[in-house]
Amino acid sequence: MAAAEGADTAPPFETTLAGVLDGAYATAYRLTGNPADAEDLVQDAALLAFRGYPGFRAGSNFRAWFYRILLNRFYSDYRRRRRRGVTVGLEGFPEAHLHERAEAHGLGGGQDVVGRMVAELDATTIGEALDALPDGFREVAVLYFQQDLPYQEIAEMLEIPIGTVRSRLHRARGLLQRQLWNLAVERGIVPAGGGA
């Protein structure tokens, strides 16, 4: 009978949590922009998850469940404290902004030129571009690009329709491309001029 009971129970909380902590911290850091706040956010989420773990269904997706707690905690506390007063226009961002800017600057087109340009930007610079995204788009972009989560899992974590995930990710790509181009110009990777 003990074997049958064990089949219905989840593994120990600490064991399950250990498998998602690195990714959760990376996501929290992208959301908060600060190592101390990221640690606090993960700790708060871990405490809430620990309290709710007895109700967690064994065999369910723990990572999705934990990330939902992390994101909800972020929304309820951290975002309230650091509202962004900047309005960002979301129109006019073509899907291939980097390609178009490279061609306009006489750098040629195609994936190779854009790939080389992005490769010259370090991880910190690319992180700055992610951090500059408005909240709704940043969460989707971080979960997709940094955590490599599929659309369906992101939709479940954020409790939004999958079409909203696709739409936000599409717009986030456009915003990221524009930001990466501007950063490449600032750092002299591409010549200034021709506008952003």
C-alpha positions as CSV (number, residue, x, y, z in Angstrom):
1,M,0.0,0.0,0.0
2,A,2.9,2.4,0.7
3,A,4.1,2.0,-2.9
4,A,0.7,2.9,-4.2
5,E,0.6,6.0,-2.0
6,G,4.1,7.0,-3.2
7,A,2.9,7.0,-6.8
8,D,0.4,9.7,-6.0
9,T,2.7,12.1,-4.1
10,A,5.1,14.7,-5.5
11,P,8.9,14.4,-4.8
12,P,10.3,16.5,-1.9
13,F,9.8,20.2,-2.5
14,E,13.6,21.0,-2.2
15,T,14.5,18.5,-4.8
16,T,11.9,19.8,-7.2
17,L,12.7,23.4,-6.6
18,A,16.4,22.9,-7.1
19,G,15.8,22.0,-10.8
20,V,14.2,25.4,-11.6
21,L,16.2,27.9,-9.4
22,D,18.8,28.9,-11.9
23,G,16.3,29.7,-14.6
24,A,14.0,31.4,-12.1
25,Y,16.8,33.6,-10.9
26,A,17.7,34.6,-14.5
27,T,14.0,35.4,-15.2
28,A,13.7,37.4,-11.9
29,Y,16.8,39.3,-12.7
30,R,15.5,40.3,-16.2
31,L,12.2,41.3,-14.6
32,T,13.6,43.4,-11.7
33,G,16.9,44.5,-13.3
34,N,18.6,44.2,-9.9
35,P,20.4,41.2,-8.4
36,A,19.2,41.8,-4.8
37,D,15.6,42.3,-6.0
38,A,15.9,39.2,-8.1
39,E,17.0,37.1,-5.1
40,D,14.2,38.6,-3.0
41,L,11.7,37.8,-5.7
42,V,12.9,34.2,-6.0
43,Q,12.9,33.7,-2.3
44,D,9.3,35.1,-2.0
45,A,8.2,32.9,-4.8
46,A,9.9,29.9,-3.2
47,L,8.2,30.5,0.1
48,L,4.8,30.8,-1.5
49,A,5.5,27.7,-3.5
50,F,6.5,25.8,-0.4
51,R,3.3,26.8,1.3
52,G,1.2,25.7,-1.7
53,Y,3.2,22.6,-2.5
54,P,0.9,20.2,-0.5
55,G,-1.8,21.1,-3.1
56,F,0.5,20.6,-6.1
57,R,-0.6,17.7,-8.3
58,A,2.2,15.1,-8.7
59,G,3.0,14.7,-12.4
60,S,2.0,18.4,-13.2
61,N,4.5,20.8,-14.7
62,F,6.3,22.2,-11.6
63,R,8.4,24.7,-13.6
64,A,5.2,26.2,-15.1
65,W,3.6,26.3,-11.7
66,F,6.6,27.9,-10.0
67,Y,7.1,30.5,-12.7
68,R,3.4,31.4,-12.5
69,I,3.9,32.1,-8.7
70,L,7.1,34.0,-9.5
71,L,5.4,36.2,-12.1
72,N,2.3,36.8,-9.9
73,R,4.6,37.9,-7.1
74,F,6.4,40.2,-9.4
75,Y,3.2,41.7,-10.6
76,S,1.8,42.2,-7.2
77,D,4.8,43.7,-5.5
78,Y,7.8,44.7,-7.5
79,R,6.1,46.1,-10.6
80,R,3.9,48.3,-8.3
81,R,7.0,49.8,-6.7
82,R,8.8,50.6,-10.0
83,R,6.2,51.7,-12.5
84,R,7.7,52.9,-15.7
85,G,6.4,56.3,-16.8
86,V,7.7,56.0,-20.3
87,T,5.2,55.4,-23.1
88,V,6.6,53.4,-26.0
89,G,4.9,53.5,-29.4
90,L,4.5,50.0,-30.8
91,E,3.7,50.9,-34.4
92,G,6.2,51.2,-37.2
93,F,8.5,48.4,-36.2
94,P,9.0,46.2,-39.2
95,E,9.7,42.6,-38.5
96,A,13.1,42.8,-40.3
97,H,14.3,46.2,-38.8
98,L,17.9,45.1,-38.4
99,H,18.1,43.8,-42.0
100,E,16.6,47.1,-43.3
101,R,18.9,49.2,-41.2
102,A,22.0,47.2,-42.3
103,E,21.0,47.6,-46.0
104,A,20.3,51.3,-45.5
105,H,23.8,51.7,-44.1
106,G,25.4,49.9,-47.0
107,L,26.3,46.9,-44.9
108,G,24.5,44.5,-47.2
109,G,21.5,42.5,-46.1
110,G,20.9,39.0,-45.1
111,Q,21.3,36.9,-42.0
112,D,25.1,37.0,-42.0
113,V,25.5,40.7,-41.6
114,V,22.8,40.9,-38.9
115,G,24.3,37.8,-37.2
116,R,27.8,39.3,-37.1
117,M,26.4,42.6,-35.8
118,V,24.5,41.0,-33.0
119,A,27.4,38.7,-32.2
120,E,29.5,41.8,-31.5
121,L,27.1,42.9,-28.8
122,D,27.9,41.3,-25.5
123,A,25.3,39.5,-23.3
124,T,25.1,42.6,-21.0
125,T,24.2,44.8,-24.0
126,I,21.6,42.3,-25.2
127,G,20.3,42.2,-21.6
128,E,20.0,46.0,-21.6
129,A,17.8,45.7,-24.7
130,L,15.6,43.1,-23.0
131,D,15.4,45.3,-19.9
132,A,14.2,48.3,-21.9
133,L,11.1,46.5,-23.1
134,P,7.8,47.5,-21.6
135,D,6.6,45.1,-18.8
136,G,4.0,43.0,-20.8
137,F,6.5,42.5,-23.6
138,R,9.5,41.9,-21.4
139,E,8.0,39.0,-19.6
140,V,7.0,37.2,-22.8
141,A,10.4,37.9,-24.4
142,V,12.4,36.7,-21.3
143,L,10.4,33.5,-21.0
144,Y,10.7,32.8,-24.8
145,F,14.3,33.9,-25.5
146,Q,16.0,33.3,-22.2
147,Q,14.1,30.4,-20.8
148,D,13.3,28.8,-24.2
149,L,9.7,28.1,-23.3
150,P,7.1,27.2,-25.9
151,Y,4.2,29.5,-26.5
152,Q,1.7,27.2,-24.8
153,E,3.7,27.1,-21.6
154,I,4.1,30.9,-21.6
155,A,0.4,31.3,-22.1
156,E,-0.3,29.0,-19.1
157,M,2.2,30.8,-16.9
158,L,1.0,34.3,-17.7
159,E,-2.7,33.1,-17.8
160,I,-3.2,34.8,-21.2
161,P,-4.4,33.3,-24.5
162,I,-1.7,31.9,-26.8
163,G,-2.6,34.5,-29.5
164,T,-1.7,37.2,-27.0
165,V,1.7,35.5,-26.4
166,R,2.3,35.5,-30.2
167,S,1.3,39.1,-30.5
168,R,3.4,40.3,-27.6
169,L,6.4,38.3,-28.8
170,H,6.0,39.8,-32.3
171,R,6.0,43.3,-31.0
172,A,8.8,42.5,-28.6
173,R,11.0,41.3,-31.5
174,G,10.4,44.6,-33.3
175,L,11.2,46.7,-30.2
176,L,14.3,44.5,-29.5
177,Q,15.5,44.9,-33.1
178,R,15.2,48.7,-32.9
179,Q,17.0,48.8,-29.5
180,L,19.8,46.4,-30.6
181,W,20.4,48.6,-33.7
182,N,20.6,51.8,-31.5
183,L,23.0,50.0,-29.2
184,A,25.2,48.8,-32.1
185,V,25.4,52.4,-33.4
186,E,26.2,53.7,-29.9
187,R,29.0,51.2,-29.5
188,G,30.4,51.9,-33.0
189,I,29.7,48.4,-34.3
190,V,27.8,50.1,-37.2
191,P,28.5,53.6,-38.5
192,A,26.2,56.4,-37.2
193,G,23.9,58.2,-39.6
194,G,20.9,57.3,-41.6
195,G,18.7,57.4,-38.5
196,A,17.4,54.7,-36.3
